[in-house]
């Protein structure tokens, strides 16, 4: 967790579900949390104040995040999961169908072990 006590949250995706999560964080429904970064496929016109939004994975992962929440589908789990976990950020996967892929699950577990992170 960040030194100031607020959980620094990153989102992958910014569709309907992610916007609801962002709203809940802003309203304090997630406890002491801050939406620090959003990784998207296309530039956003409506980024929440104080939040970095990017299409660049390296820029996203360079943010001091405690947890990354995947809200972009199974493909996003396969595309970004290993990189997220190797940085040491915990990875909350909503598209759990991706975990039915045994090879992907093994890769995610290995990445979590290397990064000291949790799935």
Secondary structure, DSSP 4 states (H G I P E B T S, - for coil): --TTS-EEEEEE--SHHHHHHHHHHHTTTTSSEEEEEEE-SS--S-PPTT-EEES-HHHHHTS--SEEEE-S-HHHHHHHHHHHHHTT-EEEES-GGGGG-HHHHHHHHHHHHHHT---
